[in-house]
Each structure stands twice: as structure tokens, then as C-alpha cells.
Amino acid sequence: MNLHKYKITSNHKLSSKALELGLSDLDKLSHWLKTLEYKRTSNKEDLSLVFTEKCGTCSSKHAIFKRIAVENQFQEFKLIIGLFKMSHLNTPGIGKALSQTNLNYIPEAHCYIRTE
């Protein structure tokens, strides 16, 4: 999908913060979000902290993408939550903790953006 065609022009809070950083379209925003450290912000209720603290989780990164899409009337982007079986096969480092509890997996949630 060509995210370059989705220009950020809104003067709403999050769009304005993106524009201040030179993130003028959803492609630039997407690439910038991917480079951020995976780390929780100091207040998960304030999405603008992703910009100021330069970090975020999958939830906050995808939520900020969706919010900016909405601020710019791009309704085709959906914020989705999916559940999967997290195990040593798909999540390196979890095997030891699972073996200590005699579990093969634990249910885990992950957010993502879907379109088309």
C-alpha cells in the first residue's frame, strides 16, 4: 500500500506533533514509529508521549497511527487486536518461563493496523 498519498494536514494535537517532526504523510509516520525503542511511555493514556519520549509499545504505536489517520479523515485504517499463543517457537526468551510453569504457551494480545 502506498502510504505516501495519505498526507497529514490536520491541525489536531497529534497530527501537529507529527508535522513538527517533518512527518508529512502516513508513510513517514509509519517508518518513524518503527524506529522507536519498544518501551512503555510514562503515561499510557497520553499518546503524545510517544513523540516526546520517543518510545512506545505496539499498542501505543498503532494507536497513534490510527488516531492521526482519523484526525486526517482516513477512515480506511482499522485498529485491530489479535490474540495468539505465545510460545518458545514464536517468542525468543519465553521458553524458560513457560517451562517453569509447565505451560506450552500463554495467550497474548497484539495490536495491528488493517486496511483494504
Backbone as CSV, one residue per row, in Angstrom:
resi,resn,N_x,N_y,N_z,CA_x,CA_y,CA_z,C_x,C_y,C_z
1,MET,0.845,-1.189,0.000,0.000,0.000,0.000,0.882,1.241,0.000
2,ASN,0.519,2.209,-0.799,1.267,3.450,-0.905,0.778,4.439,0.163
3,LEU,1.489,4.493,1.272,1.101,5.394,2.362,1.519,6.836,2.108
4,HIS,2.350,7.077,1.081,2.770,8.450,0.748,1.580,9.327,0.363
5,LYS,0.562,8.722,-0.227,-0.574,9.525,-0.701,-1.458,10.027,0.438
6,TYR,-1.241,9.526,1.647,-2.034,9.957,2.798,-1.287,11.079,3.519
7,LYS,-1.551,12.291,3.083,-0.859,13.473,3.610,-1.458,13.896,4.951
8,ILE,-0.592,14.215,5.891,-1.016,14.714,7.200,-1.154,16.226,7.084
9,THR,-2.385,16.715,7.219,-2.641,18.153,7.065,-3.438,18.727,8.231
10,SER,-3.930,17.890,9.089,-4.780,18.337,10.198,-3.981,19.166,11.201
11,ASN,-4.666,20.083,11.868,-4.018,20.854,12.933,-4.384,20.307,14.314
12,HIS,-4.955,19.109,14.362,-5.240,18.464,15.643,-3.922,18.127,16.350
13,LYS,-4.006,17.848,17.633,-2.843,17.695,18.506,-1.778,16.732,17.968
14,LEU,-2.150,15.495,17.690,-1.147,14.508,17.291,-0.624,14.756,15.882
15,SER,-1.501,15.165,14.986,-1.052,15.496,13.625,-0.067,16.655,13.657
16,SER,-0.339,17.644,14.482,0.567,18.797,14.597,1.936,18.368,15.105
17,LYS,1.955,17.468,16.080,3.233,16.979,16.606,3.996,16.202,15.539
18,ALA,3.278,15.415,14.740,3.924,14.683,13.648,4.527,15.658,12.643
19,LEU,3.766,16.678,12.273,4.250,17.661,11.298,5.470,18.414,11.815
20,GLU,5.512,18.689,13.126,6.673,19.367,13.715,7.948,18.554,13.518
21,LEU,7.806,17.237,13.439,8.954,16.345,13.247,9.222,16.052,11.770
22,GLY,8.474,16.711,10.884,8.659,16.501,9.456,7.979,15.254,8.918
23,LEU,7.058,14.706,9.692,6.324,13.504,9.283,5.069,13.961,8.554
24,SER,5.195,14.168,7.256,4.142,14.821,6.484,3.136,13.864,5.848
25,ASP,3.379,12.568,5.964,2.417,11.595,5.438,2.483,10.316,6.274
26,LEU,1.547,9.410,6.036,1.476,8.197,6.849,2.652,7.259,6.606
27,ASP,3.287,7.346,5.438,4.472,6.535,5.189,5.618,6.973,6.102
28,LYS,5.863,8.271,6.149,6.931,8.795,7.012,6.622,8.503,8.474
29,LEU,5.361,8.673,8.866,4.962,8.379,10.238,5.207,6.907,10.556
30,SER,4.810,6.030,9.659,4.967,4.593,9.860,6.438,4.220,10.045
31,HIS,7.299,4.725,9.179,8.727,4.425,9.283,9.310,4.979,10.581
32,TRP,8.902,6.167,10.967,9.396,6.765,12.206,8.974,5.931,13.405
33,LEU,7.721,5.504,13.436,7.238,4.689,14.544,8.001,3.367,14.649
34,LYS,8.341,2.784,13.506,9.081,1.519,13.506,10.466,1.660,14.120
35,THR,11.060,2.847,14.020,12.426,3.035,14.541,12.460,3.295,16.037
36,LEU,11.315,3.585,16.623,11.289,3.913,18.047,11.607,2.701,18.913
37,GLU,12.233,2.973,20.048,12.508,1.926,21.030,11.192,1.329,21.514
38,TYR,11.171,0.006,21.653,9.994,-0.662,22.215,10.075,-0.519,23.724
39,LYS,9.254,0.384,24.252,9.269,0.693,25.686,7.982,1.438,26.010
40,ARG,7.432,1.188,27.167,6.221,1.895,27.589,6.537,3.360,27.876
41,THR,5.604,4.231,27.508,5.749,5.642,27.871,5.379,5.805,29.346
42,SER,5.649,6.964,29.893,5.399,7.204,31.319,3.914,7.269,31.658
43,ASN,3.060,7.487,30.649,1.614,7.527,30.884,0.913,7.001,29.636
44,LYS,0.403,5.777,29.702,-0.189,5.168,28.509,-1.460,5.867,28.040
45,GLU,-2.042,6.717,28.853,-3.248,7.460,28.477,-2.938,8.655,27.570
46,ASP,-1.683,9.090,27.543,-1.284,10.271,26.762,-0.451,9.840,25.558
47,LEU,-1.110,9.668,24.414,-0.406,9.205,23.220,0.671,10.179,22.740
48,SER,0.548,11.448,23.076,1.549,12.417,22.616,2.927,12.116,23.205
49,LEU,2.984,11.338,24.280,4.272,10.993,24.882,5.110,10.108,23.966
50,VAL,4.497,9.442,23.023,5.262,8.677,22.030,6.201,9.632,21.294
51,PHE,5.736,10.848,21.007,6.563,11.844,20.330,7.636,12.418,21.250
52,THR,7.278,12.749,22.476,8.238,13.421,23.355,9.226,12.462,24.008
53,GLU,8.769,11.245,24.339,9.658,10.275,24.977,10.344,9.360,23.956
54,LYS,9.908,9.452,22.700,10.488,8.691,21.587,10.586,7.195,21.876
55,CYS,9.453,6.651,22.310,9.348,5.214,22.546,7.869,4.846,22.540
56,GLY,7.601,3.557,22.521,6.218,3.104,22.573,6.133,1.593,22.421
57,THR,4.984,1.055,22.762,4.707,-0.363,22.580,3.941,-0.535,21.274
58,CYS,3.673,-1.784,20.924,2.870,-1.990,19.709,1.519,-1.293,19.869
59,SER,0.967,-1.324,21.062,-0.346,-0.705,21.287,-0.306,0.801,21.081
60,SER,0.665,1.472,21.689,0.707,2.932,21.567,1.126,3.371,20.164
61,LYS,2.032,2.638,19.539,2.463,2.997,18.181,1.317,2.854,17.183
62,HIS,0.586,1.753,17.274,-0.530,1.558,16.361,-1.688,2.510,16.688
63,ALA,-1.895,2.790,17.959,-2.964,3.720,18.347,-2.684,5.129,17.832
64,ILE,-1.432,5.561,17.888,-1.113,6.908,17.415,-1.262,6.972,15.891
65,PHE,-0.882,5.912,15.194,-1.091,5.855,13.744,-2.575,5.981,13.430
66,LYS,-3.399,5.202,14.122,-4.848,5.227,13.889,-5.422,6.604,14.220
67,ARG,-5.022,7.191,15.338,-5.556,8.498,15.742,-5.204,9.564,14.719
68,ILE,-3.976,9.546,14.215,-3.586,10.530,13.204,-4.361,10.282,11.916
69,ALA,-4.591,9.030,11.570,-5.414,8.725,10.395,-6.814,9.310,10.565
70,VAL,-7.392,9.152,11.732,-8.734,9.691,11.997,-8.713,11.222,11.958
71,GLU,-7.699,11.833,12.559,-7.599,13.301,12.537,-7.564,13.842,11.114
72,ASN,-7.105,13.020,10.180,-6.990,13.449,8.780,-8.051,12.826,7.881
73,GLN,-9.113,12.302,8.478,-10.253,11.695,7.779,-9.889,10.504,6.898
74,PHE,-8.896,9.723,7.302,-8.552,8.492,6.593,-9.231,7.332,7.334
75,GLN,-10.461,7.063,6.965,-11.280,6.089,7.684,-10.974,4.639,7.329
76,GLU,-10.191,4.397,6.294,-9.960,3.020,5.852,-8.988,2.233,6.731
77,PHE,-8.364,2.889,7.687,-7.425,2.210,8.579,-8.143,1.763,9.846
78,LYS,-8.033,0.476,10.148,-8.708,-0.103,11.309,-7.668,-0.550,12.321
79,LEU,-7.895,-0.225,13.587,-7.043,-0.694,14.673,-7.615,-2.018,15.160
80,ILE,-6.826,-3.070,15.058,-7.276,-4.426,15.343,-6.453,-5.001,16.491
81,ILE,-7.097,-5.792,17.327,-6.377,-6.557,18.338,-6.519,-8.029,17.982
82,GLY,-5.399,-8.711,17.997,-5.389,-10.139,17.707,-4.799,-10.902,18.873
83,LEU,-5.240,-12.107,19.061,-4.715,-12.967,20.115,-3.932,-14.106,19.481
84,PHE,-2.838,-14.496,20.110,-2.064,-15.626,19.615,-1.491,-16.409,20.783
85,LYS,-1.056,-17.609,20.499,-0.442,-18.466,21.502,1.056,-18.169,21.539
86,MET,1.494,-17.441,22.570,2.902,-17.094,22.688,3.653,-18.280,23.289
87,SER,4.651,-18.756,22.547,5.440,-19.896,22.995,6.908,-19.661,22.657
88,HIS,7.744,-20.636,23.003,9.165,-20.530,22.675,9.385,-20.570,21.166
89,LEU,8.405,-21.050,20.416,8.542,-21.140,18.963,8.413,-19.787,18.277
90,ASN,7.622,-18.873,18.852,7.412,-17.573,18.197,7.896,-16.384,19.022
91,THR,8.362,-16.635,20.243,8.830,-15.547,21.098,10.111,-15.974,21.815
92,PRO,11.269,-15.617,21.259,12.536,-15.998,21.896,12.612,-15.484,23.340
93,GLY,13.092,-16.339,24.220,13.270,-15.939,25.617,12.135,-16.332,26.532
94,ILE,10.988,-16.716,25.994,9.839,-17.053,26.838,9.863,-18.513,27.293
95,GLY,10.649,-19.335,26.611,10.665,-20.774,26.879,10.966,-21.133,28.324
96,LYS,11.942,-20.500,28.925,12.326,-20.804,30.312,11.176,-20.526,31.269
97,ALA,10.541,-19.373,31.120,9.418,-19.022,31.997,8.256,-19.998,31.817
98,LEU,7.991,-20.385,30.582,6.902,-21.330,30.332,7.217,-22.699,30.920
99,SER,8.448,-23.155,30.768,8.798,-24.483,31.292,8.717,-24.510,32.816
100,GLN,8.988,-23.400,33.473,8.905,-23.332,34.937,7.466,-23.442,35.428
101,THR,6.523,-23.137,34.561,5.107,-23.191,34.943,4.370,-24.354,34.279
102,ASN,5.128,-25.196,33.568,4.554,-26.345,32.863,3.499,-25.950,31.834
103,LEU,3.693,-24.794,31.214,2.790,-24.343,30.161,3.477,-24.450,28.810
104,ASN,2.717,-24.788,27.789,3.249,-24.808,26.427,3.180,-23.427,25.785
105,TYR,2.238,-22.611,26.223,2.054,-21.268,25.688,1.195,-20.461,26.665
106,ILE,1.157,-19.161,26.445,0.200,-18.286,27.134,-0.493,-17.445,26.072
107,PRO,-1.754,-17.101,26.296,-2.419,-16.222,25.330,-1.827,-14.815,25.412
108,GLU,-1.619,-14.215,24.270,-1.033,-12.881,24.205,-1.808,-12.052,23.190
109,ALA,-1.967,-10.774,23.477,-2.647,-9.855,22.571,-1.621,-9.021,21.824
110,HIS,-1.940,-8.705,20.580,-1.096,-7.840,19.778,-1.982,-6.930,18.937
111,CYS,-1.595,-5.657,18.833,-2.351,-4.693,18.021,-1.702,-4.553,16.653
112,TYR,-2.520,-4.285,15.664,-2.017,-4.013,14.333,-3.048,-3.183,13.571
113,ILE,-2.594,-2.629,12.457,-3.453,-1.812,11.588,-3.830,-2.649,10.381
114,ARG,-5.111,-2.608,10.033,-5.572,-3.319,8.838,-6.274,-2.326,7.918
115,THR,-6.081,-2.537,6.627,-6.740,-1.720,5.628,-7.052,-2.598,4.410
116,GLU,-7.945,-2.129,3.570,-8.362,-2.834,2.352,-8.782,-4.246,2.680
